[in-house]
Amino acid sequence: MTKTNIYGKIMEARLMFLQSNPQKSGRNDFQKFHYYELDDIVPTATRICNELGIYTEVDMGSKFYGFATMTAINIDEPKEQVHFRLKMPEINNANINNALQDTGRLETYLRRYLYMLFLDIAQNDEVDASDNSVKQREKPKTSPRKPTGANSRRLTKKQKDKLASFDPILEKIIKEDKPTTLKEVADGLNILEENNELSHDKRLEIAKKISTL
């Protein structure tokens, strides 16, 4: 009997989820539509993945810096993996309790959208319960927001030279990609790892060196 590869299993999982037609418990009262909450998706997705032999693993930035990632793994052939990624927004909150709450909300939000990518769930773009209705009034003019956080600060020439001295891979990124922030350096490392030009352990080793900058 021919075994189905991970791509075939993902397509079958999407079809099974569509046919299961789970209820949408979330509701936007302002724009008058229902949407999927994470609790609506996970039970059905777990049952389908168990039936098809798919293991899903969610990572919040430890493997691919700045990206939340869901990896779908073929249990029959664990080397067969498909990654689904979302850019992670930064949390800047000096209050530790609020920061923890913000982190929890963000992880729930990202997990929901990762499942939607994995299962190819289509629904309204605006899914929160806030008032997103269009107002017939002129929007106030605001100044462009500058990037915040240490990783968004512009690198000086001295810092770039120091980064290049840490490792030949960093030297190559500095010369070829010409990054202006630490975030862009990290993005370059992520791309190399994704293209199998850099091992995960090596990327972590380089990340530790960067953290000393």
ABEGO torsion letter per residue (X at the ends): XBBBBAAAAAAAAAAAAAAAGBBBABBBAAAGBBBBBAAAAAAAAAAAAAAAGBBBBBBBGAABBGBBBBBBBBAABAABBBBBBBBBBBBBBABAAAAAAAAAAAAAAAAAAAAAAAAGBBBBABABABBABBBBBBBBBBBBBBBBEAAABBBBAAAAAAAAAABAAAAAAAAAAGBABAAAAAAAAAAAAAAGABBAAAAAAAAAAAAAX
